[in-house]
Amino acid sequence: MLELPTSRDACLALDAADPLAAHRDAFALPPGVIYLDGNSLGPLPARTEAVLRDVITRQWGTDLIKSWNTAGWIDLPRRVGDRIGALVGAAPGQVIVADSTSVNLFKVLSAAVSMRPGRTVIVSEPENFPTDLYMAQGLIRQLGDTHSLRLVGPDALAGALGPDVAAVMLTHVNYRSGAMYDMAAVTAQVHAAGALMIWDLAHSAGAVPVALDAAGADLAVGCGYKYLNGGPGAPAFLYVAERHQASFAQPLSGWLGHAAPFAFETEYRPAEGVSRFLCGTPPILSMSALEVGVETVAAAGMAALREKSMALTTLFAARAALRCPSTTPASPADAARRGSQFCLRHPQAYAVMQALIERGVIGDFRTPDILRFGFAPLYVRFVDVWDAVETLADILDTGAWERPEFHARKAVT
Amino acid sequence: MLELPTSRDACLALDAADPLAAHRDAFALPPGVIYLDGNSLGPLPARTEAVLRDVITRQWGTDLIKSWNTAGWIDLPRRVGDRIGALVGAAPGQVIVADSTSVNLFKVLSAAVSMRPGRTVIVSEPENFPTDLYMAQGLIRQLGDTHSLRLVGPDALAGALGPDVAAVMLTHVNYRSGAMYDMAAVTAQVHAAGALMIWDLAHSAGAVPVALDAAGADLAVGCGYKYLNGGPGAPAFLYVAERHQASFAQPLSGWLGHAAPFAFETEYRPAEGVSRFLCGTPPILSMSALEVGVETVAAAGMAALREKSMALTTLFAARAALRCPSTTPASPADAARRGSQFCLRHPQAYAVMQALIERGVIGDFRTPDILRFGFAPLYVRFVDVWDAVETLADILDTGAWERPEFHARKAVT
């Protein structure tokens, strides 16, 4: 762990010595902005525009349908999947890129439930990201309410793992608090109860080291547009442990998950391996942008990223405690138990965040009273953390958030 | 109906007088290519590169997450949906862009089945595009085989519509033969049997006039990357007739289909209207490209496109009958009963198509013996049709397809 800087100059010195500093140049960040919202939308990698121009003008425009073969479009879901797999501790052949996180959750939840006949409960937590709960609710309705969703907080998990539990679905790093589960320990606990473990890595992939294989995880999903910098609404990914691939079936059995998509057979026959979790034709432009985003993370390495990330969140927490006494921390105090973000509570969080954004410090608001800040160590500097807290302190000290325009709610918050 | 040209010069004259001729400039077609595969992948619109550059560098790169509000990303599924709606005869508020055709089929099939409790059969045809059948099979497996799929050819449809039928799912224009159903007549027949009608418009949207509302259609899906020129794997669309929107539920109940996505509630509450058929976060880059592609079609108007399309396929059929006697037609002889494509059978269709592609005439092969040619009147000229048939005739007459490299199968055909 780095020693925390105690002055702005000390931050600048840390940045100058930062072995990750050069990776900031891999992003096209707008000037004058401190971007602490890469956990909502990762910023634009510098290479993406040129890569997409090539995909659009040469692969699509000139080579047209040939590119399914010559540019490897048909292999993109597996190829980018394996690249993401390397970031989340999954050996090749277990991760594919496809659809959205929500749709992928439906696939793995369906598969998990069908693997545990007679068990009728899906366990999750009330603070999980809502779409995870909504997808489970949709599946349960479709199954005719033969199953149910049991929501318990982290402390009550052990008591909820009865013999009726088919699967446990948790988000590894909580979207709001940033609290991180011990993946190996929870997975073992769930397995001991005879259930399958589904991890949502939306706030983990590219943010914290993840070891899916080593943790014995069964299934996982994750997001391409946060710490993987794949662009707005980038396709999501899905992990199925190799030991389950032959026996798992999922209901979204589209043609690209077929053993022979271009044989145009009337009956579905699942492809070997994780490819059976593909469904329809993937959005190649968005998936090509995701590949660039994944490369920005892979170039740095998760261990170095994690070390800096913990230093950044620790510095932020310490400075906020000192300079912003009207806020209270909403993330775990121990850096090892949180992801790459730190949140503060403030009764006027929405307006405070609008005031911050106006001054170029971009985080986001999460209902009801959360100021959420993501610290992606690829491009966030120590001096950014220092300046962000100083800006926040000034807004709080001067009541700048009180301006009426900061209270007008936007469609997307 | 135009009089058919009987010489290459007459084709050139027709092209010179073609009121749609200028629309060809809206595409960045590679030189030396006759592109008759827009029914597999529409070509690149000339504006797409610049629009995507703006989406990437300004909307994403500079404005970052603000673009969900300021660039209207959050409204894209509805906005592009309404634009597509205008092309398929759907009043605003009934079409959204989301996910893939396969995933959307799962949504509407699930919804249809749940609307007809006690009815346990889904009717389709064995020659439907396979992914449609696969998605129905996946749904049926998930429902515990309480339902079944009844496959009948067009002539046997009436006899298959018993009181046990919940929904009929047909592709309006067949992907292989190009045969087109009478949408209004079939829909009325299905309704008379008490079932719901689901149309797959993959080969119809942007290709032939469609009047979903006037035909009384219940549900439809369609593809963005064929005649809508949205780019490889472009997002798909989905139609739900307004009268069904309040009562329809679908199991892929993701957060963007929630009544208040950013309230982060624990329980799913469906949004009003067609938005409840949204699921996860949409791929903005691919969806922005689709918007440009849809505009290329809207600028021409479906009536003019259809008139030229029928002339193009008629010319092709007539010339192929004359010049390529070793082929047999695989599409309806009556232009009014087919879509914007024409197919020929040849026992060596795969190799023949490879030889054609090598000479710059791009169509595609469909198993087992189909040469498939799409004629998108936005950019295909009469002289292209003439030249394509001459090239095909030469390949067949000289046995040019016999070269061994034309027989090596590619991954994507």
Chai-1 contact restraints between the chains, C-beta under 6 A:
chainA,res_idxA,chainB,res_idxB,connection_type,confidence,min_distance_angstrom,max_distance_angstrom,comment,restraint_id
A,A28,B,G61,contact,1.0,0.0,6.0,A-B,restraint_1
A,P30,B,T62,contact,1.0,0.0,6.0,A-B,restraint_2
A,D37,B,I65,contact,1.0,0.0,6.0,A-B,restraint_3
A,S40,B,I65,contact,1.0,0.0,6.0,A-B,restraint_4
A,L41,B,I65,contact,1.0,0.0,6.0,A-B,restraint_5
A,L44,B,W60,contact,1.0,0.0,6.0,A-B,restraint_6
A,L44,B,G61,contact,1.0,0.0,6.0,A-B,restraint_7
A,E49,B,I56,contact,1.0,0.0,6.0,A-B,restraint_8
A,E49,B,T57,contact,1.0,0.0,6.0,A-B,restraint_9
A,I56,B,E49,contact,1.0,0.0,6.0,A-B,restraint_10
A,T57,B,E49,contact,1.0,0.0,6.0,A-B,restraint_11
A,W60,B,L44,contact,1.0,0.0,6.0,A-B,restraint_12
A,W60,B,G231,contact,1.0,0.0,6.0,A-B,restraint_13
A,W60,B,P232,contact,1.0,0.0,6.0,A-B,restraint_14
A,G61,B,A28,contact,1.0,0.0,6.0,A-B,restraint_15
A,G61,B,L44,contact,1.0,0.0,6.0,A-B,restraint_16
A,T62,B,P30,contact,1.0,0.0,6.0,A-B,restraint_17
A,I65,B,D37,contact,1.0,0.0,6.0,A-B,restraint_18
A,I65,B,S40,contact,1.0,0.0,6.0,A-B,restraint_19
A,I65,B,L41,contact,1.0,0.0,6.0,A-B,restraint_20
A,W68,B,V412,contact,1.0,0.0,6.0,A-B,restraint_21
A,N69,B,K410,contact,1.0,0.0,6.0,A-B,restraint_22
A,N69,B,A411,contact,1.0,0.0,6.0,A-B,restraint_23
A,N69,B,V412,contact,1.0,0.0,6.0,A-B,restraint_24
A,W73,B,P232,contact,1.0,0.0,6.0,A-B,restraint_25
A,I74,B,A411,contact,1.0,0.0,6.0,A-B,restraint_26
A,I74,B,V412,contact,1.0,0.0,6.0,A-B,restraint_27
A,S100,B,G280,contact,1.0,0.0,6.0,A-B,restraint_28
A,S100,B,T281,contact,1.0,0.0,6.0,A-B,restraint_29
A,T101,B,G280,contact,1.0,0.0,6.0,A-B,restraint_30
A,S102,B,G254,contact,1.0,0.0,6.0,A-B,restraint_31
A,S102,B,C279,contact,1.0,0.0,6.0,A-B,restraint_32
A,S102,B,G280,contact,1.0,0.0,6.0,A-B,restraint_33
A,V103,B,V103,contact,1.0,0.0,6.0,A-B,restraint_34
A,V103,B,C279,contact,1.0,0.0,6.0,A-B,restraint_35
A,V103,B,G280,contact,1.0,0.0,6.0,A-B,restraint_36
A,F106,B,L252,contact,1.0,0.0,6.0,A-B,restraint_37
A,P126,B,T266,contact,1.0,0.0,6.0,A-B,restraint_38
A,P130,B,W255,contact,1.0,0.0,6.0,A-B,restraint_39
A,P130,B,F264,contact,1.0,0.0,6.0,A-B,restraint_40
A,T131,B,G254,contact,1.0,0.0,6.0,A-B,restraint_41
A,T131,B,W255,contact,1.0,0.0,6.0,A-B,restraint_42
A,L133,B,T266,contact,1.0,0.0,6.0,A-B,restraint_43
A,Y134,B,S253,contact,1.0,0.0,6.0,A-B,restraint_44
A,Y134,B,W255,contact,1.0,0.0,6.0,A-B,restraint_45
A,Y134,B,Y268,contact,1.0,0.0,6.0,A-B,restraint_46
A,Q137,B,Y268,contact,1.0,0.0,6.0,A-B,restraint_47
A,G138,B,P251,contact,1.0,0.0,6.0,A-B,restraint_48
A,G138,B,S253,contact,1.0,0.0,6.0,A-B,restraint_49
A,Q142,B,P251,contact,1.0,0.0,6.0,A-B,restraint_50
A,G231,B,W60,contact,1.0,0.0,6.0,A-B,restraint_51
A,G231,B,L285,contact,1.0,0.0,6.0,A-B,restraint_52
A,P232,B,W60,contact,1.0,0.0,6.0,A-B,restraint_53
A,P232,B,I284,contact,1.0,0.0,6.0,A-B,restraint_54
A,G233,B,T281,contact,1.0,0.0,6.0,A-B,restraint_55
A,G233,B,P282,contact,1.0,0.0,6.0,A-B,restraint_56
A,G233,B,P283,contact,1.0,0.0,6.0,A-B,restraint_57
A,G233,B,I284,contact,1.0,0.0,6.0,A-B,restraint_58
A,P251,B,G138,contact,1.0,0.0,6.0,A-B,restraint_59
A,P251,B,Q142,contact,1.0,0.0,6.0,A-B,restraint_60
A,L252,B,F106,contact,1.0,0.0,6.0,A-B,restraint_61
A,S253,B,Y134,contact,1.0,0.0,6.0,A-B,restraint_62
A,S253,B,G138,contact,1.0,0.0,6.0,A-B,restraint_63
A,G254,B,S102,contact,1.0,0.0,6.0,A-B,restraint_64
A,G254,B,T131,contact,1.0,0.0,6.0,A-B,restraint_65
A,W255,B,P130,contact,1.0,0.0,6.0,A-B,restraint_66
A,W255,B,T131,contact,1.0,0.0,6.0,A-B,restraint_67
A,W255,B,Y134,contact,1.0,0.0,6.0,A-B,restraint_68
A,F262,B,T413,contact,1.0,0.0,6.0,A-B,restraint_69
A,F264,B,P130,contact,1.0,0.0,6.0,A-B,restraint_70
A,F264,B,T367,contact,1.0,0.0,6.0,A-B,restraint_71
A,T266,B,P126,contact,1.0,0.0,6.0,A-B,restraint_72
A,T266,B,L133,contact,1.0,0.0,6.0,A-B,restraint_73
A,Y268,B,Y134,contact,1.0,0.0,6.0,A-B,restraint_74
A,Y268,B,Q137,contact,1.0,0.0,6.0,A-B,restraint_75
A,C279,B,S102,contact,1.0,0.0,6.0,A-B,restraint_76
A,C279,B,V103,contact,1.0,0.0,6.0,A-B,restraint_77
A,G280,B,S100,contact,1.0,0.0,6.0,A-B,restraint_78
A,G280,B,T101,contact,1.0,0.0,6.0,A-B,restraint_79
A,G280,B,S102,contact,1.0,0.0,6.0,A-B,restraint_80
A,G280,B,V103,contact,1.0,0.0,6.0,A-B,restraint_81
A,T281,B,S100,contact,1.0,0.0,6.0,A-B,restraint_82
A,T281,B,G233,contact,1.0,0.0,6.0,A-B,restraint_83
A,P282,B,G233,contact,1.0,0.0,6.0,A-B,restraint_84
A,P283,B,G233,contact,1.0,0.0,6.0,A-B,restraint_85
A,P283,B,P283,contact,1.0,0.0,6.0,A-B,restraint_86
A,P283,B,S286,contact,1.0,0.0,6.0,A-B,restraint_87
A,I284,B,P232,contact,1.0,0.0,6.0,A-B,restraint_88
A,I284,B,G233,contact,1.0,0.0,6.0,A-B,restraint_89
A,L285,B,G231,contact,1.0,0.0,6.0,A-B,restraint_90
A,L285,B,L285,contact,1.0,0.0,6.0,A-B,restraint_91
A,L285,B,S286,contact,1.0,0.0,6.0,A-B,restraint_92
A,L285,B,A289,contact,1.0,0.0,6.0,A-B,restraint_93
A,S286,B,P283,contact,1.0,0.0,6.0,A-B,restraint_94
A,S286,B,L285,contact,1.0,0.0,6.0,A-B,restraint_95
A,S286,B,S286,contact,1.0,0.0,6.0,A-B,restraint_96
A,A289,B,L285,contact,1.0,0.0,6.0,A-B,restraint_97
A,T367,B,F264,contact,1.0,0.0,6.0,A-B,restraint_98
A,K410,B,N69,contact,1.0,0.0,6.0,A-B,restraint_99
A,A411,B,N69,contact,1.0,0.0,6.0,A-B,restraint_100
A,A411,B,I74,contact,1.0,0.0,6.0,A-B,restraint_101
A,V412,B,W68,contact,1.0,0.0,6.0,A-B,restraint_102
A,V412,B,N69,contact,1.0,0.0,6.0,A-B,restraint_103
A,V412,B,I74,contact,1.0,0.0,6.0,A-B,restraint_104
A,T413,B,F262,contact,1.0,0.0,6.0,A-B,restraint_105
